[in-house]
Amino acid sequence: MEQGVSFEHALGRLGEIVEEVRRKDTDLDRSLELLEEGIQLANVCTERIDHTRVLAEQPEPAEGEVLAGDGEVS
Protein backbone atom coordinates (compact mmCIF):
# COMPACT_ATOMS: atom_id res chain seq x y z
CA MET A 1 0.00 0.00 0.00
CA GLU A 2 1.35 3.38 -0.97
CA GLN A 3 2.21 5.53 2.05
CA GLY A 4 1.24 8.69 0.13
CA VAL A 5 -2.45 7.82 0.55
CA SER A 6 -4.34 10.46 2.51
CA PHE A 7 -6.14 9.59 5.71
CA GLU A 8 -9.45 10.57 4.15
CA HIS A 9 -8.89 8.36 1.09
CA ALA A 10 -7.81 5.39 3.22
CA LEU A 11 -10.82 5.76 5.50
CA GLY A 12 -13.19 6.07 2.55
CA ARG A 13 -11.72 2.99 0.89
CA LEU A 14 -12.08 1.06 4.15
CA GLY A 15 -15.78 1.87 4.07
CA GLU A 16 -16.02 0.60 0.50
CA ILE A 17 -14.24 -2.60 1.49
CA VAL A 18 -16.65 -3.21 4.35
CA GLU A 19 -19.60 -2.77 2.00
CA GLU A 20 -18.13 -5.16 -0.57
CA VAL A 21 -17.28 -7.85 1.98
CA ARG A 22 -20.79 -7.68 3.43
CA ARG A 23 -22.37 -8.36 0.05
CA LYS A 24 -23.51 -11.93 -0.25
CA ASP A 25 -22.07 -12.33 -3.74
CA THR A 26 -18.45 -11.61 -2.69
CA ASP A 27 -16.53 -14.87 -2.81
CA LEU A 28 -13.99 -16.00 -0.25
CA ASP A 29 -10.90 -15.26 -2.37
CA ARG A 30 -12.07 -11.72 -3.05
CA SER A 31 -12.91 -11.25 0.63
CA LEU A 32 -9.38 -12.31 1.59
CA GLU A 33 -7.89 -9.86 -0.93
CA LEU A 34 -10.04 -7.12 0.52
CA LEU A 35 -9.02 -8.10 4.04
CA GLU A 36 -5.34 -7.68 3.12
CA GLU A 37 -6.02 -4.29 1.54
CA GLY A 38 -8.08 -3.27 4.55
CA ILE A 39 -5.29 -4.17 6.96
CA GLN A 40 -2.83 -2.06 4.97
CA LEU A 41 -5.25 0.87 4.90
CA ALA A 42 -5.94 0.55 8.62
CA ASN A 43 -2.18 0.67 9.24
CA VAL A 44 -1.92 3.84 7.15
CA CYS A 45 -4.73 5.42 9.19
CA THR A 46 -3.11 4.38 12.47
CA GLU A 47 0.24 5.83 11.40
CA ARG A 48 -1.41 9.13 10.42
CA ILE A 49 -3.28 9.31 13.74
CA ASP A 50 -0.14 8.50 15.74
CA HIS A 51 1.86 11.12 13.84
CA THR A 52 -0.83 13.74 14.41
CA ARG A 53 -1.00 12.86 18.11
CA VAL A 54 2.78 13.32 18.46
CA LEU A 55 2.59 16.70 16.72
CA ALA A 56 -0.31 17.79 18.92
CA GLU A 57 1.57 16.84 22.09
CA GLN A 58 4.66 18.88 21.21
CA PRO A 59 4.99 22.10 23.19
CA GLU A 60 4.18 25.34 21.46
CA PRO A 61 7.28 27.52 21.19
CA ALA A 62 7.10 30.82 23.02
CA GLU A 63 7.24 33.91 20.86
CA GLY A 64 10.73 34.17 19.39
CA GLU A 65 11.69 30.57 20.22
CA VAL A 66 12.37 28.02 17.51
CA LEU A 67 11.76 24.27 17.67
CA ALA A 68 14.84 22.19 16.93
CA GLY A 69 14.57 19.21 14.58
CA ASP A 70 13.92 16.89 17.52
CA GLY A 71 10.94 18.93 18.72
CA GLU A 72 12.83 20.49 21.63
CA VAL A 73 12.57 24.23 22.19
CA SER A 74 15.90 25.99 21.74
Residue frames as a rotation matrix with the C-alpha (Angstrom) as fourth column:
MET 1
0.585 0.811 0.000 0.00
0.811 -0.585 0.000 0.00
0.000 0.000 -1.000 0.00
GLU 2
-0.122 -0.612 0.782 1.35
0.570 -0.688 -0.449 3.38
0.812 0.391 0.433 -0.97
GLN 3
-0.309 -0.079 -0.948 2.21
0.932 -0.224 -0.286 5.53
-0.190 -0.971 0.142 2.05
GLY 4
-0.995 -0.093 0.034 1.24
0.099 -0.958 0.268 8.69
0.008 0.270 0.963 0.13
VAL 5
-0.290 0.957 0.001 -2.45
0.582 0.176 0.794 7.82
0.760 0.231 -0.608 0.55
SER 6
-0.563 0.148 0.813 -4.34
-0.517 -0.831 -0.207 10.46
0.645 -0.537 0.544 2.51
PHE 7
-0.943 0.265 0.200 -6.14
-0.073 0.424 -0.903 9.59
-0.324 -0.866 -0.381 5.71
GLU 8
-0.162 0.954 -0.253 -9.45
-0.693 -0.292 -0.659 10.57
-0.703 0.069 0.708 4.15
HIS 9
0.012 0.108 -0.994 -8.89
-0.919 0.393 0.032 8.36
0.394 0.913 0.104 1.09
ALA 10
-0.836 -0.397 -0.380 -7.81
-0.227 0.879 -0.419 5.39
0.500 -0.264 -0.825 3.22
LEU 11
-0.781 0.592 0.200 -10.82
-0.165 0.113 -0.980 5.76
-0.603 -0.798 0.010 5.50
GLY 12
0.051 0.818 -0.573 -13.19
-0.899 -0.212 -0.382 6.07
-0.434 0.535 0.725 2.55
ARG 13
-0.215 -0.214 -0.953 -11.72
-0.734 0.679 0.013 2.99
0.644 0.703 -0.303 0.89
LEU 14
-0.992 -0.106 0.065 -12.08
-0.120 0.686 -0.717 1.06
0.031 -0.719 -0.694 4.15
GLY 15
-0.328 0.944 0.043 -15.78
-0.511 -0.139 -0.848 1.87
-0.794 -0.300 0.528 4.07
GLU 16
0.185 0.341 -0.922 -16.02
-0.977 0.164 -0.135 0.60
0.106 0.926 0.363 0.50
ILE 17
-0.671 -0.519 -0.530 -14.24
-0.453 0.852 -0.262 -2.60
0.587 0.064 -0.807 1.49
VAL 18
-0.843 0.417 0.340 -16.65
-0.197 0.349 -0.916 -3.21
-0.501 -0.839 -0.213 4.35
GLU 19
0.090 0.933 -0.349 -19.60
-0.783 -0.150 -0.604 -2.77
-0.616 0.328 0.716 2.00
GLU 20
0.038 -0.121 -0.992 -18.13
-0.888 0.452 -0.089 -5.16
0.459 0.884 -0.090 -0.57
VAL 21
-0.894 -0.416 -0.168 -17.28
-0.287 0.818 -0.499 -7.85
0.346 -0.398 -0.850 1.98
ARG 22
-0.641 0.706 0.302 -20.79
-0.322 0.110 -0.940 -7.68
-0.697 -0.700 0.157 3.43
ARG 23
0.040 0.661 -0.749 -22.37
-0.998 -0.010 -0.062 -8.36
-0.049 0.750 0.660 0.05
LYS 24
0.437 0.248 0.864 -23.51
-0.407 0.912 -0.055 -11.93
-0.802 -0.328 0.500 -0.25
ASP 25
0.996 -0.007 0.089 -22.07
0.082 0.459 -0.885 -12.33
-0.035 0.889 0.457 -3.74
THR 26
0.375 -0.926 0.045 -18.45
-0.884 -0.372 -0.284 -11.61
0.280 0.067 -0.958 -2.69
ASP 27
0.751 -0.096 -0.654 -16.53
0.059 0.995 -0.078 -14.87
0.658 0.020 0.753 -2.81
LEU 28
0.881 -0.382 -0.280 -13.99
0.376 0.204 0.904 -16.00
-0.288 -0.902 0.323 -0.25
ASP 29
0.004 -0.943 0.332 -10.90
0.999 0.018 0.039 -15.26
-0.043 0.331 0.943 -2.37
ARG 30
-0.034 0.056 0.998 -12.07
0.396 -0.916 0.064 -11.72
0.918 0.397 0.009 -3.05
SER 31
0.902 0.407 0.143 -12.91
0.013 -0.356 0.934 -11.25
0.431 -0.841 -0.327 0.63
LEU 32
0.583 -0.761 -0.283 -9.38
0.715 0.316 0.623 -12.31
-0.385 -0.566 0.729 1.59
GLU 33
-0.251 -0.632 0.733 -7.89
0.872 -0.477 -0.112 -9.86
0.420 0.611 0.671 -0.93
LEU 34
0.306 0.474 0.826 -10.04
0.083 -0.877 0.472 -7.12
0.948 -0.076 -0.308 0.52
LEU 35
0.946 -0.011 -0.324 -9.02
0.323 0.110 0.940 -8.10
0.025 -0.994 0.108 4.04
GLU 36
0.063 -0.998 -0.018 -5.34
0.980 0.058 0.191 -7.68
-0.189 -0.030 0.981 3.12
GLU 37
-0.319 -0.120 0.940 -6.02
0.533 -0.843 0.073 -4.29
0.784 0.524 0.333 1.54
GLY 38
0.661 0.677 0.323 -8.08
0.074 -0.487 0.870 -3.27
0.747 -0.551 -0.372 4.55
ILE 39
0.687 -0.494 -0.532 -5.29
0.693 0.228 0.684 -4.17
-0.217 -0.839 0.499 6.96
GLN 40
-0.364 -0.858 0.362 -2.83
0.924 -0.381 0.025 -2.06
0.117 0.344 0.932 4.97
LEU 41
-0.116 0.405 0.907 -5.25
0.247 -0.873 0.421 0.87
0.962 0.272 0.001 4.90
ALA 42
0.884 0.426 -0.195 -5.94
0.258 -0.096 0.961 0.55
0.390 -0.900 -0.195 8.62
ASN 43
0.238 -0.887 -0.395 -2.18
0.933 0.097 0.345 0.67
-0.268 -0.451 0.851 9.24
VAL 44
-0.490 -0.352 0.798 -1.92
0.641 -0.765 0.056 3.84
0.591 0.539 0.600 7.15
CYS 45
0.399 0.735 0.548 -4.73
0.063 -0.619 0.783 5.42
0.915 -0.278 -0.293 9.19
THR 46
0.841 -0.118 -0.528 -3.11
0.541 0.216 0.813 4.38
0.018 -0.969 0.246 12.47
GLU 47
-0.195 -0.980 0.026 0.24
0.980 -0.194 0.043 5.83
-0.038 0.034 0.999 11.40
ARG 48
-0.333 0.135 0.933 -1.41
0.353 -0.900 0.256 9.13
0.874 0.415 0.251 10.42
ILE 49
0.742 0.659 0.125 -3.28
0.084 -0.276 0.957 9.31
0.666 -0.700 -0.260 13.74
ASP 50
0.581 -0.599 -0.552 -0.14
0.795 0.272 0.542 8.50
-0.175 -0.753 0.634 15.74
HIS 51
-0.434 -0.774 0.460 1.86
0.856 -0.513 -0.056 11.12
0.280 0.370 0.886 13.84
THR 52
-0.011 0.533 0.846 -0.83
0.111 -0.840 0.531 13.74
0.994 0.100 -0.050 14.41
ARG 53
0.881 0.328 -0.341 -1.00
0.331 0.086 0.940 12.86
0.338 -0.941 -0.033 18.11
VAL 54
0.100 -0.932 -0.348 2.78
0.981 0.034 0.192 13.32
-0.167 -0.361 0.918 18.46
LEU 55
-0.547 -0.284 0.787 2.59
0.549 -0.832 0.081 16.70
0.631 0.477 0.611 16.72
ALA 56
0.362 0.799 0.480 -0.31
0.048 -0.530 0.847 17.79
0.931 -0.284 -0.230 18.92
GLU 57
0.848 -0.041 -0.528 1.57
0.520 0.247 0.817 16.84
0.097 -0.968 0.231 22.09
GLN 58
-0.213 -0.964 0.161 4.66
0.901 -0.257 -0.349 18.88
0.378 0.071 0.923 21.21
PRO 59
0.020 0.192 -0.981 4.99
0.720 -0.684 -0.120 22.10
-0.694 -0.704 -0.152 23.19
GLU 60
0.788 0.254 0.561 4.18
0.565 -0.659 -0.496 25.34
0.243 0.708 -0.663 21.46
PRO 61
-0.340 -0.940 -0.038 7.28
0.897 -0.312 -0.315 27.52
0.284 -0.141 0.948 21.19
ALA 62
0.257 0.333 -0.907 7.10
0.623 -0.775 -0.108 30.82
-0.739 -0.537 -0.407 23.02
GLU 63
0.988 0.134 0.077 7.24
0.146 -0.648 -0.747 33.91
-0.050 0.749 -0.660 20.86
GLY 64
0.539 -0.834 -0.120 10.73
-0.838 -0.516 -0.178 34.17
0.087 0.197 -0.977 19.39
GLU 65
-0.142 -0.574 0.806 11.69
-0.546 0.725 0.421 30.57
-0.826 -0.380 -0.416 20.22
VAL 66
0.074 0.070 -0.995 12.37
-0.952 0.302 -0.050 28.02
0.296 0.951 0.089 17.51
LEU 67
0.767 0.193 0.611 11.76
-0.390 0.897 0.207 24.27
-0.509 -0.398 0.764 17.67
ALA 68
-0.390 -0.915 -0.103 14.84
-0.773 0.264 0.577 22.19
-0.501 0.305 -0.810 16.93
GLY 69
-0.374 0.185 -0.909 14.57
-0.751 0.515 0.414 19.21
0.545 0.837 -0.054 14.58
ASP 70
-0.814 0.030 -0.580 13.92
0.264 0.909 -0.322 16.89
0.518 -0.416 -0.748 17.52
GLY 71
0.172 0.984 0.037 10.94
0.494 -0.119 0.861 18.93
0.852 -0.130 -0.507 18.72
GLU 72
0.057 -0.238 -0.970 12.83
0.981 -0.166 0.098 20.49
-0.185 -0.957 0.224 21.63
VAL 73
0.944 0.258 0.203 12.57
0.283 -0.954 -0.100 24.23
0.168 0.151 -0.974 22.19
SER 74
0.003 -0.992 -0.128 15.90
0.999 0.010 -0.049 25.99
0.050 -0.128 0.991 21.74
